[in-house]
Amino acid sequence: MKDPKSTSFFHCGYDDLQSRLACINPHDYDKTRNFLDGAVTWLSPFITHGIINTRDVANAVLSRHAKPKCEKLLFELAWREYFHRIWQNNRDAIFSDLKNPSVSTRMQLPSSLLNCQTGINVIDESLQQLQQIGSMHNHARMWVASICCNMGNTHWLPAAKWMHYHLLDGDLASNTLSWQWIAGTFSNKRYFANQDNINKFSKSSQHGTFLDVPYEAFENWQIPGVLAETDSPDLQQTLPFEALKNIEPISESVALRSVWHLQKEWQPTATHQWIFVDTEQQAQWPMSYKRWSFIKHWASFIPGVRFVKGTSQELAKKLGAADVLRQEYTGCNHWSPQTEERQWLYPDPPKPYNSFSKFWKQVKNDD
Ligand SMILES: Cc1cc2nc3c(=O)[nH]c(=O)nc-3n(C[C@H](O)[C@H](O)[C@H](O)COP(=O)(O)OP(=O)(O)OC[C@H]3O[C@@H](n4cnc5c(N)ncnc54)[C@H](O)[C@@H]3O)c2cc1C
């Protein structure tokens, strides 16, 4: 297997993806998931962009391993589904403090995070990997989010936009709600980690950093010098796609995709295959050049596909007479009526569930 910390790991082909699914070892995953060098799958960019889905991952492990052995991986896949159900039920409210008001108020990020110079080696290396490759281990994300919001007093929203921009798997539900969970606006308490915790899960032994303190120190925390200076990240984006306004209205069938739905074998008989780039949404949640390269690489497997950009109003005008095929996705519900449900691992979650543990308790016995 190629190194998951390289661009080529993500710019692979469908055969490589199948091999990776076949290699997942749920036992090793269970034992090592929280360690930076643990046996995690690194599949999230493919899941986020709808190249494979959570059900594909679950089926791949359940076809080779007994269900109890797969429980930890199924549990983590359920987190993704839970976040997407929360988004589906709350719509744009997830982009504001969802349960509790934020105690962190700065609207810029610590410059040392943006420059990968916090002085904590593991954090700085993870930040470089984020900016160069677009990937970051879950535990590193938790540490970075905690440093940013809970130790640096930054509100989670600008920080979530920054991370979403760089991540290949940047996902409006998982990213936003994870940041809110760490910042205590979507959880009952804020998440803190000290240097001992970082050393344990990164197998390192650094000391003398601003986090080399006991947990009690977080009760009367003052922003440390290294996090004092702030800046706004540069989140430039180019969208070199055909503008909808230059395209003639369509009257045939159109398989209308978003960048969140790049599965190659979907509605292959439609006359037109479009990936619509919603310029208003992109302006709110921009994506890096490497993220767009990833999207274009995977879109190239869809025969006859065409990227078009514009607003949802322009889209409605161009497709007014067309037979539009579209899979449900919360971020695209304002585009056109959906014609099919997306594939969930847990298709009928019982309601209400106002915590992940309640959600998991109810869905874990589904097949
Ligand atoms: C601050 C922060 C921001 C995050 N932003 C994103 C994001 O933009 N997109 C995203 O997909 N995940 C996000 N996560 C969740 C998690 O970090 C990633 O899903 C995970 O690191 C992806 O790596 P993997 O594919 O190797 O995961 P694995 O551990 O191999 O898990 C398999 C799959 O299960 C799902 N999954 C695993 N853990 C989680 C989790 N905690 N929450 C939701 N789904 C999970 C993912 O789809 C993942 O691909 C974020 C977490 C934090 C703390």
The ligand as a Tripos MOL2 file, in Angstrom:
@<TRIPOS>MOLECULE
LIG
   53    58     1     0     0
SMALL
NO_CHARGES

@<TRIPOS>ATOM
      1 C1        -12.1800   18.9470   14.4950 C.3       1 LIG1
      2 C2        -12.5980   17.7490   13.6670 C.ar      1 LIG1
      3 C3        -12.9380   17.9310   12.3320 C.ar      1 LIG1
      4 C4        -13.3580   16.8300   11.5660 C.ar      1 LIG1
      5 N1        -13.6940   17.0440   10.2610 N.ar      1 LIG1
      6 C5        -14.1070   15.9940    9.5100 C.ar      1 LIG1
      7 C6        -14.4730   16.1890    8.1540 C.ar      1 LIG1
      8 O1        -14.4390   17.2940    7.6210 O.2       1 LIG1
      9 N2        -14.8490   15.0820    7.4260 N.ar      1 LIG1
     10 C7        -14.9000   13.8390    7.9730 C.ar      1 LIG1
     11 O2        -15.2260   12.8720    7.2730 O.2       1 LIG1
     12 N3        -14.5880   13.6390    9.2780 N.ar      1 LIG1
     13 C8        -14.1850   14.6720   10.0530 C.ar      1 LIG1
     14 N4        -13.8310   14.4510   11.3550 N.ar      1 LIG1
     15 C9        -13.9920   13.1070   11.9190 C.3       1 LIG1
     16 C10       -12.7390   12.2070   11.8130 C.3       1 LIG1
     17 O3        -11.6070   12.9070   12.2410 O.3       1 LIG1
     18 C11       -12.4910   11.7000   10.3960 C.3       1 LIG1
     19 O4        -13.6690   11.1340    9.8610 O.3       1 LIG1
     20 C12       -11.4080   10.6150   10.3950 C.3       1 LIG1
     21 O5        -10.2150   11.1250   10.9350 O.3       1 LIG1
     22 C13       -11.1900   10.1490    8.9750 C.3       1 LIG1
     23 O6        -10.0860    9.2600    8.9000 O.3       1 LIG1
     24 P1        -10.3060    7.7540    8.4830 P.3       1 LIG1
     25 O7        -11.0230    7.6770    7.1790 O.co2     1 LIG1
     26 O8         -8.9730    7.0750    8.5700 O.co2     1 LIG1
     27 O9        -11.2700    7.2610    9.6160 O.3       1 LIG1
     28 P2        -11.5060    5.8280   10.2520 P.3       1 LIG1
     29 O10       -11.1800    5.9150   11.6900 O.co2     1 LIG1
     30 O11       -10.8330    4.7850    9.4490 O.co2     1 LIG1
     31 O12       -13.0930    5.6500   10.1650 O.3       1 LIG1
     32 C14       -13.7710    5.1700    8.9960 C.3       1 LIG1
     33 C15       -14.8050    6.2000    8.5890 C.3       1 LIG1
     34 O13       -15.7450    6.4190    9.6480 O.3       1 LIG1
     35 C16       -16.1120    7.8140    9.6890 C.3       1 LIG1
     36 N5        -15.6200    8.3940   10.9360 N.ar      1 LIG1
     37 C17       -14.6070    7.9440   11.7140 C.ar      1 LIG1
     38 N6        -14.4870    8.7120   12.8210 N.ar      1 LIG1
     39 C18       -15.4270    9.6650   12.7140 C.ar      1 LIG1
     40 C19       -15.8000   10.7600   13.5400 C.ar      1 LIG1
     41 N7        -15.2120   11.0180   14.7130 N.pl3     1 LIG1
     42 N8        -16.8080   11.5500   13.1180 N.ar      1 LIG1
     43 C20       -17.4520   11.3150   11.9460 C.ar      1 LIG1
     44 N9        -17.1430   10.2790   11.1390 N.ar      1 LIG1
     45 C21       -16.1490    9.4690   11.5090 C.ar      1 LIG1
     46 C22       -15.4190    8.4730    8.5000 C.3       1 LIG1
     47 O14       -16.2880    8.4580    7.3980 O.3       1 LIG1
     48 C23       -14.2270    7.5620    8.2860 C.3       1 LIG1
     49 O15       -13.7160    7.6020    6.9680 O.3       1 LIG1
     50 C24       -13.4170   15.5380   12.1530 C.ar      1 LIG1
     51 C25       -13.0630   15.3680   13.4930 C.ar      1 LIG1
     52 C26       -12.6460   16.4660   14.2390 C.ar      1 LIG1
     53 C27       -12.2740   16.2490   15.6870 C.3       1 LIG1
@<TRIPOS>BOND
     1     1     2 1
     2     2     3 ar
     3     2    52 ar
     4     3     4 ar
     5     4     5 ar
     6     4    50 ar
     7     5     6 ar
     8     6     7 ar
     9     6    13 1
    10     7     8 2
    11     7     9 ar
    12     9    10 ar
    13    10    11 2
    14    10    12 ar
    15    12    13 ar
    16    13    14 ar
    17    14    15 1
    18    14    50 ar
    19    15    16 1
    20    16    17 1
    21    16    18 1
    22    18    19 1
    23    18    20 1
    24    20    21 1
    25    20    22 1
    26    22    23 1
    27    23    24 1
    28    24    25 2
    29    24    26 1
    30    24    27 1
    31    27    28 1
    32    28    29 2
    33    28    30 1
    34    28    31 1
    35    31    32 1
    36    32    33 1
    37    33    34 1
    38    33    48 1
    39    34    35 1
    40    35    36 1
    41    35    46 1
    42    36    37 ar
    43    36    45 ar
    44    37    38 ar
    45    38    39 ar
    46    39    40 ar
    47    39    45 ar
    48    40    41 1
    49    40    42 ar
    50    42    43 ar
    51    43    44 ar
    52    44    45 ar
    53    46    47 1
    54    46    48 1
    55    48    49 1
    56    50    51 ar
    57    51    52 ar
    58    52    53 1
@<TRIPOS>SUBSTRUCTURE
     1 LIG1         1 GROUP 0 **** ****
